[in-house]
Amino acid sequence: MMTNTYTRQLKPITQTDLDRFWGHVDIQGDDDCWDWTRAKTNGYGLFSAGGQLHRVSRFAYQHGDGLYTKRIEGKLRIATTCQNKMCCNPRHMALHSQQEIFDLMKERNQLTVGSKHRMSKLTEADVKHIRARYVKQSETDGCKSIGDDYGVSSWCIRDIITRKTWRHV
């Protein structure tokens, strides 16, 4: 069996790409938000350069001072301090780990957890009752029977018991 190992050749970012990028940014004062004026997906600005799509905040952070300025090492992410998904002002951006971004979102009440989530089948009261009811290796109060009673899988119940999910309860 033959597998195709095609990989797309990425091109370097050029000055033309930077000029095109900054041409689509509504640049205001130094401390104001500089909004992206073009393509958006899920509220985030997108820009194509070098053979790939970039989120505009990340691109602006990396290339805010010219061609080859800031590298983003490892799994670090960019978050805007102004909470504007369309902002391209490099002064509004900071590097964070995924956990730090999660903590910031939690502080700002931007997370949808528990019964507030639109796909949730359970409530916080259900979760408390499930944890109180659970008995290890029980026929009537084990993961399978509790899951059947609440219309969820036994794996869902196991994750609730081990606090893999619903940790906030």
C-alpha positions as CSV (number, residue, x, y, z in Angstrom):
1,M,0.0,0.0,0.0
2,M,1.4,3.4,-1.0
3,T,0.8,6.5,1.1
4,N,0.9,10.0,-0.3
5,T,3.4,12.1,1.7
6,Y,2.6,15.4,0.0
7,T,3.4,18.5,2.1
8,R,2.8,22.0,1.0
9,Q,5.8,24.2,0.6
10,L,5.4,27.2,2.8
11,K,6.7,30.5,1.4
12,P,8.5,33.2,3.5
13,I,6.5,36.3,4.5
14,T,7.5,39.1,2.2
15,Q,7.3,42.9,2.6
16,T,4.5,42.8,0.0
17,D,2.5,40.5,2.4
18,L,3.1,42.9,5.3
19,D,2.0,45.9,3.2
20,R,-1.1,44.1,2.1
21,F,-1.8,43.1,5.7
22,W,-1.4,46.5,7.2
23,G,-3.5,47.9,4.3
24,H,-6.5,46.0,5.7
25,V,-6.1,47.3,9.3
26,D,-7.9,50.4,10.5
27,I,-4.9,52.0,12.3
28,Q,-6.0,54.5,15.0
29,G,-4.0,56.0,17.9
30,D,-1.2,54.2,19.6
31,D,-3.4,52.9,22.5
32,D,-6.6,52.4,20.5
33,C,-7.8,49.1,18.9
34,W,-6.7,48.7,15.3
35,D,-9.5,46.7,13.7
36,W,-9.2,44.2,10.9
37,T,-11.4,45.1,8.0
38,R,-11.5,41.9,5.9
39,A,-12.3,38.2,6.2
40,K,-13.6,36.8,9.5
41,T,-14.3,33.4,10.9
42,N,-16.0,32.9,14.3
43,G,-15.3,36.6,15.0
44,Y,-11.6,36.3,14.4
45,G,-9.8,38.0,11.5
46,L,-8.0,35.8,9.0
47,F,-5.1,36.7,6.6
48,S,-3.5,34.5,4.0
49,A,0.3,34.8,3.5
50,G,3.1,32.5,2.8
51,G,0.8,29.7,1.7
52,Q,-1.2,29.5,4.9
53,L,-4.0,31.2,6.8
54,H,-3.0,33.3,9.9
55,R,-5.2,34.7,12.7
56,V,-4.6,38.5,12.4
57,S,-3.8,39.0,16.1
58,R,-1.0,36.4,15.8
59,F,0.3,37.8,12.5
60,A,0.3,41.3,13.9
61,Y,2.2,40.2,17.0
62,Q,4.8,38.4,15.0
63,H,5.2,41.1,12.3
64,G,4.3,44.3,14.2
65,D,7.8,45.7,14.0
66,G,8.7,44.5,10.5
67,L,9.6,41.4,8.6
68,Y,11.3,39.0,11.0
69,T,10.7,40.2,14.5
70,K,9.0,38.0,17.1
71,R,8.8,34.2,17.1
72,I,6.3,32.4,19.1
73,E,8.0,29.3,20.7
74,G,6.3,26.1,21.8
75,K,2.6,26.1,22.5
76,L,2.2,29.7,23.6
77,R,-0.8,31.7,22.3
78,I,-1.6,35.3,21.7
79,A,-4.4,37.0,23.7
80,T,-5.4,40.6,23.3
81,T,-5.6,42.6,26.4
82,C,-8.5,44.7,25.0
83,Q,-10.7,41.5,24.5
84,N,-11.3,42.5,20.9
85,K,-11.0,39.5,18.5
86,M,-10.4,41.9,15.5
87,C,-7.7,44.0,17.1
88,C,-4.3,44.1,15.3
89,N,-2.5,46.6,17.6
90,P,0.7,44.8,18.7
91,R,0.6,46.9,22.0
92,H,-2.6,45.1,22.9
93,M,-1.1,41.6,22.6
94,A,0.6,39.3,25.1
95,L,1.9,35.7,25.0
96,H,0.1,33.2,27.3
97,S,-0.1,29.5,27.8
98,Q,-3.4,27.8,27.2
99,Q,-4.0,27.5,30.9
100,E,-3.4,31.3,31.4
101,I,-5.9,32.0,28.6
102,F,-8.4,29.7,30.3
103,D,-7.9,31.4,33.6
104,L,-8.4,34.9,32.0
105,M,-11.6,33.7,30.3
106,K,-12.8,32.4,33.7
107,E,-12.1,35.7,35.4
108,R,-14.0,37.6,32.6
109,N,-17.0,35.2,32.7
110,Q,-16.4,34.2,29.1
111,L,-16.6,30.4,29.7
112,T,-19.8,28.5,29.1
113,V,-19.6,25.6,31.6
114,G,-22.0,23.1,33.1
115,S,-25.8,23.5,32.4
116,K,-25.2,26.9,30.8
117,H,-23.6,25.0,27.8
118,R,-26.2,24.5,25.0
119,M,-25.3,20.8,24.6
120,S,-25.6,19.9,28.3
121,K,-28.0,17.1,29.2
122,L,-27.4,17.4,32.9
123,T,-27.7,20.1,35.5
124,E,-25.4,20.9,38.5
125,A,-28.0,19.3,40.8
126,D,-28.0,16.1,38.6
127,V,-24.2,15.9,39.0
128,K,-24.3,16.3,42.8
129,H,-26.9,13.5,42.9
130,I,-24.9,11.3,40.6
131,R,-21.8,11.6,42.8
132,A,-23.8,10.9,45.9
133,R,-25.6,7.9,44.4
134,Y,-22.5,6.2,42.8
135,V,-21.3,3.0,44.4
136,K,-18.3,1.2,42.9
137,Q,-19.2,-2.0,41.1
138,S,-22.9,-1.8,42.0
139,E,-25.6,-3.3,39.8
140,T,-28.1,-0.5,40.6
141,D,-25.9,2.4,41.5
142,G,-22.9,1.8,39.1
143,C,-22.0,3.9,36.0
144,K,-24.1,1.9,33.6
145,S,-27.4,2.1,35.5
146,I,-27.0,5.7,36.5
147,G,-26.2,6.6,32.9
148,D,-29.3,4.8,31.7
149,D,-31.4,6.7,34.3
150,Y,-30.1,10.1,33.1
151,G,-29.9,9.3,29.4
152,V,-26.1,9.5,29.1
153,S,-23.3,7.0,28.6
154,S,-21.6,5.1,31.4
155,W,-18.4,6.9,30.3
156,C,-20.0,10.2,30.9
157,I,-20.9,9.1,34.4
158,R,-17.4,7.8,35.0
159,D,-15.9,11.1,33.9
160,I,-18.3,12.9,36.4
161,I,-17.2,10.6,39.2
162,T,-13.5,11.0,38.5
163,R,-14.0,14.8,38.1
164,K,-12.6,14.7,34.6
165,T,-15.8,16.7,33.7
166,W,-18.0,18.9,35.8
167,R,-15.0,19.9,38.0
168,H,-16.7,23.2,39.0
169,V,-19.4,21.3,40.9
